[in-house]
């Protein structure tokens, strides 16, 4: 049986993101690329230098895509790289805990001021 053709169903999808989100994504991608470039300077420390190179290539594609305002899909490597980066960011920033605290504050405000607490 032949393998799946990665170009079947390929399409270009426009980005329609607010400028603030584009700026955030550009900054994050550039930061992650800088980290990858630094990691690749000492490849002996990396478990899988080839995977690190592929991740950098994926981030570069995403950076180009947000600059162009469109992305070629599917791009599973870019999706997986961004998922890993987003999870790492969430862990480092304490996002899960922040959401729980935020929700608790808003719930209490809703009890104290049902009309304007949300």
MMTF fields as JSON, N, C-alpha, C and O atoms, coordinates in Angstrom:
{
  "mmtfVersion": "1.0.0",
  "mmtfProducer": "UNKNOWN",
  "numBonds": 471,
  "numAtoms": 472,
  "numGroups": 118,
  "numChains": 1,
  "numModels": 1,
  "chainsPerModel": [1],
  "groupsPerChain": [118],
  "chainIdList": ["A"],
  "bondAtomList": [4, 2, 8, 6, 12, 10, 16, 14, 20, 18, 24, 22, 28, 26, 32, 30, 36, 34, 40, 38, 44, 42, 48, 46, 52, 50, 56, 54, 60, 58, 64, 62, 68, 66, 72, 70, 76, 74, 80, 78, 84, 82, 88, 86, 92, 90, 96, 94, 100, 98, 104, 102, 108, 106, 112, 110, 116, 114, 120, 118, 124, 122, 128, 126, 132, 130, 136, 134, 140, 138, 144, 142, 148, 146, 152, 150, 156, 154, 160, 158, 164, 162, 168, 166, 172, 170, 176, 174, 180, 178, 184, 182, 188, 186, 192, 190, 196, 194, 200, 198, 204, 202, 208, 206, 212, 210, 216, 214, 220, 218, 224, 222, 228, 226, 232, 230, 236, 234, 240, 238, 244, 242, 248, 246, 252, 250, 256, 254, 260, 258, 264, 262, 268, 266, 272, 270, 276, 274, 280, 278, 284, 282, 288, 286, 292, 290, 296, 294, 300, 298, 304, 302, 308, 306, 312, 310, 316, 314, 320, 318, 324, 322, 328, 326, 332, 330, 336, 334, 340, 338, 344, 342, 348, 346, 352, 350, 356, 354, 360, 358, 364, 362, 368, 366, 372, 370, 376, 374, 380, 378, 384, 382, 388, 386, 392, 390, 396, 394, 400, 398, 404, 402, 408, 406, 412, 410, 416, 414, 420, 418, 424, 422, 428, 426, 432, 430, 436, 434, 440, 438, 444, 442, 448, 446, 452, 450, 456, 454, 460, 458, 464, 462, 468, 466],
  "bondOrderList": [1, 1, 1, 1, 1, 1, 1, 1, 1, 1, 1, 1, 1, 1, 1, 1, 1, 1, 1, 1, 1, 1, 1, 1, 1, 1, 1, 1, 1, 1, 1, 1, 1, 1, 1, 1, 1, 1, 1, 1, 1, 1, 1, 1, 1, 1, 1, 1, 1, 1, 1, 1, 1, 1, 1, 1, 1, 1, 1, 1, 1, 1, 1, 1, 1, 1, 1, 1, 1, 1, 1, 1, 1, 1, 1, 1, 1, 1, 1, 1, 1, 1, 1, 1, 1, 1, 1, 1, 1, 1, 1, 1, 1, 1, 1, 1, 1, 1, 1, 1, 1, 1, 1, 1, 1, 1, 1, 1, 1, 1, 1, 1, 1, 1, 1, 1, 1],
  "groupList": [{"groupName": "UNK", "atomNameList": ["N", "CA", "C", "O"], "elementList": ["N", "C", "C", "O"], "formalChargeList": [0, 0, 0, 0], "bondAtomList": [1, 0, 2, 1, 3, 2], "bondOrderList": [1, 1, 2], "singleLetterCode": "X", "chemCompType": "L-PEPTIDE LINKING"}],
  "groupTypeList": [0, 0, 0, 0, 0, 0, 0, 0, 0, 0, 0, 0, 0, 0, 0, 0, 0, 0, 0, 0, 0, 0, 0, 0, 0, 0, 0, 0, 0, 0, 0, 0, 0, 0, 0, 0, 0, 0, 0, 0, 0, 0, 0, 0, 0, 0, 0, 0, 0, 0, 0, 0, 0, 0, 0, 0, 0, 0, 0, 0, 0, 0, 0, 0, 0, 0, 0, 0, 0, 0, 0, 0, 0, 0, 0, 0, 0, 0, 0, 0, 0, 0, 0, 0, 0, 0, 0, 0, 0, 0, 0, 0, 0, 0, 0, 0, 0, 0, 0, 0, 0, 0, 0, 0, 0, 0, 0, 0, 0, 0, 0, 0, 0, 0, 0, 0, 0, 0],
  "groupIdList": [1, 2, 3, 4, 5, 6, 7, 8, 9, 10, 11, 12, 13, 14, 15, 16, 17, 18, 19, 20, 21, 22, 23, 24, 25, 26, 27, 28, 29, 30, 31, 32, 33, 34, 35, 36, 37, 38, 39, 40, 41, 42, 43, 44, 45, 46, 47, 48, 49, 50, 51, 52, 53, 54, 55, 56, 57, 58, 59, 60, 61, 62, 63, 64, 65, 66, 67, 68, 69, 70, 71, 72, 73, 74, 75, 76, 77, 78, 79, 80, 81, 82, 83, 84, 85, 86, 87, 88, 89, 90, 91, 92, 93, 94, 95, 96, 97, 98, 99, 100, 101, 102, 103, 104, 105, 106, 107, 108, 109, 110, 111, 112, 113, 114, 115, 116, 117, 118],
  "secStructList": [7, 7, 7, 7, 7, 6, 6, 6, 6, 7, 3, 3, 3, 3, 7, 7, 7, 7, 2, 2, 2, 2, 2, 2, 2, 2, 2, 2, 2, 2, 2, 2, 2, 2, 2, 2, 2, 2, 2, 2, 6, 6, 4, 4, 4, 7, 1, 7, 2, 2, 2, 2, 2, 2, 2, 2, 2, 2, 2, 2, 2, 2, 2, 2, 2, 2, 2, 2, 6, 3, 3, 3, 3, 7, 7, 2, 2, 2, 2, 2, 2, 2, 2, 2, 2, 2, 2, 2, 2, 2, 2, 2, 2, 6, 2, 2, 2, 2, 2, 2, 2, 2, 2, 2, 2, 2, 2, 2, 2, 2, 2, 2, 7, 6, 6, 6, 7, 7],
  "xCoordList": [0.841, 0.0, 0.89, 1.859, 0.559, 1.345, 1.097, 0.025, 2.114, 1.979, 1.084, 0.77, 0.669, -0.188, 0.596, 1.769, -0.061, 0.545, 0.335, -0.807, 1.402, 1.225, 0.642, 0.178, 0.648, 0.12, -1.357, -1.981, -1.924, -3.347, -4.109, -3.882, -4.997, -5.756, -4.99, -5.45, -3.82, -3.023, -3.788, -4.463, -3.667, -4.344, -3.641, -2.886, -3.903, -3.39, -4.542, -5.639, -4.273, -5.295, -4.844, -3.716, -5.718, -5.324, -5.297, -6.071, -4.379, -4.35, -5.175, -4.997, -6.051, -6.81, -6.715, -7.692, -5.515, -5.26, -5.074, -4.552, -5.498, -5.26, -3.756, -2.942, -3.418, -2.012, -1.296, -0.119, -2.008, -1.369, -0.976, 0.083, -1.838, -1.506, -0.374, 0.49, -0.376, 0.722, 2.038, 3.045, 2.039, 3.265, 3.737, 4.932, 2.805, 3.152, 3.742, 4.783, 3.068, 3.549, 4.921, 5.793, 5.116, 6.416, 7.51, 8.572, 7.238, 8.228, 8.528, 9.688, 7.481, 7.681, 8.473, 9.419, 8.089, 8.795, 10.258, 11.14, 10.511, 11.91, 12.682, 13.847, 12.033, 12.681, 12.984, 14.078, 12.009, 12.213, 13.305, 14.112, 13.334, 14.389, 15.758, 16.74, 15.823, 17.092, 17.546, 18.722, 16.613, 16.955, 17.438, 18.397, 16.78, 17.199, 18.585, 19.429, 18.826, 20.151, 21.227, 22.322, 20.907, 21.864, 22.091, 23.226, 21.0, 21.119, 21.975, 22.762, 21.82, 22.556, 24.044, 24.827, 24.433, 25.864, 26.598, 27.817, 25.835, 26.408, 25.564, 24.83, 25.661, 24.781, 24.98, 24.096, 26.128, 26.359, 25.374, 25.127, 24.817, 23.862, 22.464, 21.617, 22.218, 20.869, 20.66, 21.556, 19.463, 19.119, 19.017, 19.464, 18.416, 18.177, 18.401, 17.45, 19.656, 19.936, 19.13, 18.73, 18.887, 18.114, 16.681, 16.11, 16.103, 14.749, 14.736, 13.774, 15.79, 15.893, 15.974, 15.366, 16.716, 16.794, 15.411, 14.998, 14.708, 13.356, 12.401, 11.573, 12.528, 11.679, 11.978, 11.061, 13.243, 13.616, 13.055, 12.575, 13.115, 12.543, 11.042, 10.503, 10.372, 8.926, 8.622, 7.696, 9.384, 9.177, 9.44, 8.739, 10.446, 10.719, 9.556, 9.197, 8.971, 7.8, 6.646, 5.96, 6.429, 5.352, 5.619, 4.703, 6.862, 7.224, 6.965, 6.43, 7.344, 7.07, 5.573, 5.092, 4.84, 3.398, 2.692, 1.814, 3.065, 2.378, 2.77, 1.982, 3.983, 4.385, 3.622, 3.248, 3.393, 2.678, 1.164, 0.443, 0.689, -0.749, -1.474, -2.702, -0.701, -1.305, -0.338, 0.877, -0.917, -0.111, -0.501, -1.673, 0.503, 0.257, -0.072, 0.685, -1.197, -1.608, -1.754, -2.058, -1.555, -1.185, 0.31, 1.12, 0.652, 2.045, 2.111, 2.136, 2.137, 2.105, 3.321, 3.205, 4.492, 5.681, 5.518, 5.876, 4.981, 4.775, 3.732, 3.896, 2.674, 1.636, 2.204, 1.947, 2.968, 3.542, 4.557, 4.6, 5.37, 6.361, 5.674, 6.093, 4.621, 3.902, 3.171, 3.117, 2.614, 1.956, 2.954, 2.641, 4.158, 5.176, 5.565, 5.682, 5.759, 6.151, 5.047, 5.325, 3.801, 2.678, 2.53, 2.281, 2.682, 2.615, 3.743, 3.526, 4.932, 6.076, 5.832, 6.149, 5.275, 4.969, 3.927, 4.061, 2.883, 1.84, 2.424, 2.085, 3.306, 3.934, 4.788, 4.703, 5.605, 6.525, 5.778, 6.23, 4.649, 3.912, 2.895, 2.31, 2.682, 1.678, 0.265, -0.63, 0.072, -1.215, -2.389, -3.409, -2.267, -3.391, -3.822, -5.016, -2.862, -3.182, -3.808, -4.742, -3.295, -3.826, -5.285, -6.102, -5.617, -6.997, -7.922, -9.013, -7.503, -8.336, -8.568, -9.691, -7.503, -7.628, -8.526, -9.401, -8.304, -9.126, -10.603, -11.461, -10.892, -12.272, -12.888, -14.057, -12.118, -12.619, -12.937, -13.972, -12.042, -12.279, -13.547, -14.377, -13.69, -14.857, -16.139, -17.195, -16.058, -17.24, -17.691, -18.884, -16.742, -17.083, -17.629, -18.588, -17.024, -17.567, -18.987, -19.824, -19.261, -20.608, -21.613, -22.771, -21.182, -22.07, -22.276, -23.391, -21.195, -21.264, -22.006, -22.699, -21.865, -22.506, -23.006, -22.342, -24.174, -24.696, -24.857, -24.801, -25.055, -25.268, -23.944, -23.884, -22.911, -21.682, -20.432, -19.34, -20.546, -19.37, -18.605, -17.485, -19.143, -18.43, -17.796, -17.159],
  "yCoordList": [-1.17, 0.0, 1.238, 1.317, 2.181, 3.41, 4.291, 4.254, 5.091, 6.018, 7.184, 7.403, 7.938, 9.093, 10.174, 10.411, 10.816, 11.933, 13.193, 13.613, 13.804, 14.969, 16.171, 17.103, 16.188, 17.33, 17.165, 18.111, 15.983, 15.801, 16.696, 16.66, 17.48, 18.397, 19.662, 20.455, 19.855, 21.047, 22.289, 22.289, 23.333, 24.578, 25.741, 25.557, 26.916, 28.134, 28.75, 28.94, 29.055, 29.616, 31.007, 31.179, 32.0, 33.362, 33.494, 32.858, 34.342, 34.745, 36.008, 36.931, 36.066, 37.288, 37.553, 37.436, 37.912, 38.129, 39.624, 40.348, 40.081, 41.482, 41.774, 40.893, 43.018, 43.425, 43.103, 42.741, 43.235, 42.949, 41.474, 41.147, 40.584, 39.16, 38.834, 38.013, 39.472, 39.266, 39.694, 38.998, 40.827, 41.312, 40.344, 40.067, 39.83, 38.865, 37.602, 37.111, 37.085, 35.863, 36.076, 35.214, 37.211, 37.509, 37.533, 36.933, 38.23, 38.305, 36.922, 36.577, 36.131, 34.791, 33.91, 33.238, 33.911, 33.079, 33.481, 32.625, 34.784, 35.246, 34.823, 34.434, 34.901, 34.481, 32.984, 32.561, 32.187, 30.736, 30.392, 29.494, 31.097, 30.852, 31.213, 30.519, 32.288, 32.662, 31.552, 31.189, 31.019, 29.927, 28.695, 28.048, 28.371, 27.221, 27.456, 26.56, 28.66, 28.974, 28.839, 28.344, 29.281, 29.14, 27.668, 27.243, 26.886, 25.458, 24.748, 23.862, 25.138, 24.463, 24.788, 24.108, 25.813, 26.143, 25.108, 24.964, 24.384, 23.333, 22.075, 21.666, 21.458, 20.327, 19.107, 18.254, 19.006, 17.856, 17.824, 16.762, 18.968, 19.036, 18.611, 18.344, 18.546, 18.245, 16.755, 16.025, 16.3, 14.889, 14.545, 13.486, 15.468, 15.215, 16.507, 17.245, 16.785, 18.025, 18.157, 19.264, 17.051, 17.12, 17.573, 18.335, 17.111, 17.541, 19.028, 19.73, 19.503, 20.918, 21.757, 22.825, 21.28, 21.979, 22.016, 23.056, 20.904, 20.848, 21.807, 22.461, 21.879, 22.805, 24.246, 25.05, 24.567, 25.903, 26.206, 27.311, 25.225, 25.399, 25.644, 26.469, 24.923, 25.105, 26.509, 27.156, 26.987, 28.339, 29.382, 30.391, 29.146, 30.076, 30.112, 31.177, 28.945, 28.919, 29.701, 30.45, 29.53, 30.26, 31.764, 32.561, 32.143, 33.557, 34.146, 35.248, 33.413, 33.862, 33.932, 34.85, 32.959, 32.904, 34.104, 34.698, 34.463, 35.605, 36.907, 37.851, 36.96, 38.148, 38.238, 39.328, 37.093, 37.055, 37.144, 37.482, 36.84, 36.868, 35.616, 35.598, 34.554, 33.287, 32.151, 32.342, 30.948, 29.787, 28.611, 28.419, 27.828, 26.597, 25.483, 25.216, 24.844, 23.72, 22.481, 22.603, 21.319, 21.051, 21.267, 21.151, 21.577, 21.685, 21.107, 21.834, 19.782, 19.093, 19.431, 19.541, 19.598, 19.935, 21.292, 21.454, 22.266, 23.595, 23.523, 24.145, 22.774, 22.635, 22.009, 22.497, 20.944, 20.268, 21.15, 21.176, 21.871, 22.758, 23.86, 24.188, 24.433, 25.49, 24.946, 25.617, 23.751, 23.139, 22.95, 23.249, 22.45, 22.264, 23.607, 23.727, 24.604, 25.923, 26.548, 27.152, 26.406, 26.974, 26.295, 26.961, 24.971, 24.248, 24.699, 24.901, 24.851, 25.293, 26.705, 27.001, 27.569, 28.926, 28.899, 29.601, 28.084, 27.975, 27.517, 28.055, 26.518, 26.025, 27.114, 27.343, 27.778, 28.787, 30.001, 30.609, 30.345, 31.529, 31.234, 32.155, 29.949, 29.589, 29.844, 30.166, 29.699, 30.021, 29.286, 29.907, 27.996, 27.226, 27.786, 27.917, 28.116, 28.661, 30.047, 30.385, 30.842, 32.185, 32.127, 32.916, 31.206, 31.078, 30.713, 31.27, 29.794, 29.373, 30.543, 30.769, 31.285, 32.435, 33.499, 34.057, 33.772, 34.757, 34.362, 35.191, 33.106, 32.63, 32.767, 33.135, 32.477, 32.602, 34.065, 34.365, 34.968, 36.397, 36.856, 37.559, 36.461, 36.868, 36.247, 36.879, 35.035, 34.397, 35.159, 35.397, 35.54, 36.292, 37.668, 38.137, 38.32, 39.61, 39.445, 40.33, 38.326, 38.066, 37.929, 38.317, 37.373, 37.244, 38.609, 38.956, 39.378, 40.692, 41.716, 42.579, 41.627, 42.597, 41.848, 41.839, 41.22, 40.404, 41.172, 40.572, 42.487, 43.286, 43.678, 43.747, 43.93, 44.441, 43.697, 44.115, 42.609, 41.919, 41.143, 40.714, 40.943, 40.162, 41.013, 40.513],
  "zCoordList": [0.0, 0.0, 0.0, 0.755, -0.836, -0.944, 0.274, 0.878, 0.624, 1.745, 1.387, 0.217, 2.408, 2.17, 1.438, 1.725, 0.503, -0.22, 0.615, 0.805, 1.116, 1.981, 1.25, 1.905, -0.074, -0.81, -1.162, -1.643, -0.933, -1.192, -0.219, 0.99, -0.757, 0.083, 0.441, 1.262, -0.171, 0.125, -0.321, -1.351, 0.47, 0.154, 0.843, 1.798, 0.346, 0.969, 1.754, 1.23, 3.01, 3.897, 4.329, 4.791, 4.183, 4.594, 6.113, 6.829, 6.58, 7.984, 8.092, 7.297, 9.034, 9.29, 10.78, 11.519, 11.196, 12.616, 12.886, 12.039, 14.056, 14.42, 14.465, 14.742, 14.188, 14.169, 15.479, 15.472, 16.609, 17.894, 18.002, 18.536, 17.491, 17.524, 16.562, 16.871, 15.397, 14.439, 15.074, 14.942, 15.759, 16.406, 17.487, 17.596, 18.282, 19.333, 18.709, 19.145, 17.686, 17.03, 16.398, 16.503, 15.748, 15.133, 16.21, 16.04, 17.314, 18.398, 18.972, 19.193, 19.211, 19.765, 18.804, 19.212, 17.534, 16.556, 16.437, 16.357, 16.425, 16.356, 17.604, 17.518, 18.758, 20.0, 19.98, 20.354, 19.541, 19.483, 18.474, 18.713, 17.359, 16.364, 16.922, 16.663, 17.681, 18.313, 19.266, 19.288, 20.049, 20.965, 20.221, 20.64, 19.123, 18.316, 17.74, 17.764, 17.222, 16.677, 17.753, 17.486, 18.969, 20.072, 20.405, 20.619, 20.448, 20.742, 19.701, 20.035, 18.446, 17.372, 17.37, 16.708, 18.097, 18.213, 19.061, 18.966, 19.897, 20.736, 20.525, 21.425, 19.347, 19.015, 19.905, 19.981, 20.583, 21.462, 22.629, 23.201, 22.982, 24.089, 23.679, 24.533, 22.379, 21.886, 21.76, 21.334, 22.134, 21.949, 20.467, 20.027, 19.7, 18.282, 17.498, 17.237, 17.118, 16.389, 15.094, 14.733, 14.394, 13.154, 13.43, 12.65, 14.527, 14.9, 15.241, 14.931, 15.872, 16.207, 14.937, 14.855, 13.956, 12.667, 12.011, 11.497, 12.025, 11.425, 12.138, 11.504, 13.462, 14.212, 13.8, 13.636, 13.636, 13.172, 11.793, 11.541, 10.903, 9.566, 9.64, 8.901, 10.535, 10.71, 11.219, 10.728, 12.191, 12.708, 11.628, 11.554, 10.792, 9.693, 8.698, 8.196, 8.415, 7.53, 8.144, 7.447, 9.449, 10.114, 10.109, 9.908, 10.33, 10.297, 8.911, 8.79, 7.873, 6.502, 6.242, 5.577, 6.769, 6.547, 7.172, 6.546, 8.394, 9.003, 8.317, 8.275, 7.782, 7.021, 5.7, 5.266, 5.068, 3.789, 3.964, 3.025, 5.167, 5.407, 4.954, 4.866, 4.662, 4.268, 4.559, 4.628, 4.728, 5.092, 4.208, 3.885, 3.825, 3.074, 4.053, 4.986, 3.833, 4.676, 3.823, 2.636, 4.356, 5.748, 5.985, 5.066, 7.212, 7.635, 9.044, 10.037, 9.101, 10.398, 11.251, 12.472, 10.623, 11.413, 12.083, 13.249, 11.357, 11.944, 13.056, 14.106, 12.829, 13.843, 15.112, 16.212, 14.968, 16.135, 16.851, 18.081, 16.09, 16.704, 17.491, 18.601, 16.923, 17.62, 18.843, 19.874, 18.747, 19.911, 21.055, 22.207, 20.738, 21.787, 22.407, 23.627, 21.56, 22.056, 22.905, 23.941, 22.47, 23.227, 24.584, 25.589, 24.618, 25.902, 26.836, 28.03, 26.285, 27.105, 27.633, 28.785, 26.8, 27.238, 28.347, 29.349, 28.165, 29.191, 30.526, 31.58, 30.467, 31.709, 32.349, 33.555, 31.552, 32.087, 32.66, 33.63, 32.062, 32.504, 33.599, 34.169, 33.895, 34.892, 34.392, 35.173, 33.094, 32.464, 33.11, 33.41, 33.326, 33.892, 35.236, 35.502, 36.078, 37.391, 37.254, 37.981, 36.328, 36.115, 35.686, 36.16, 34.798, 34.325, 35.477, 35.595, 36.316, 37.45, 38.401, 38.854, 38.702, 39.602, 38.967, 39.629, 37.693, 36.983, 37.038, 37.339, 36.75, 36.771, 38.16, 38.283, 39.205, 40.571, 40.895, 41.492, 40.498, 40.745, 40.021, 40.599, 38.771, 37.982, 38.536, 38.502, 39.038, 39.622, 40.864, 41.048, 41.717, 42.917, 42.552, 43.165, 41.557, 41.106, 40.582, 40.764, 39.938, 39.429, 40.545, 40.388, 41.692, 42.85, 43.506, 43.893, 43.627, 44.291, 43.451, 43.99, 42.126, 41.231, 39.999, 38.962, 40.111, 39.001, 37.692, 36.619, 37.76, 36.547, 35.875, 34.648, 36.635, 36.019, 36.387, 36.004, 37.115, 37.607, 36.562, 36.837, 35.396, 34.368, 33.38, 32.452]
}
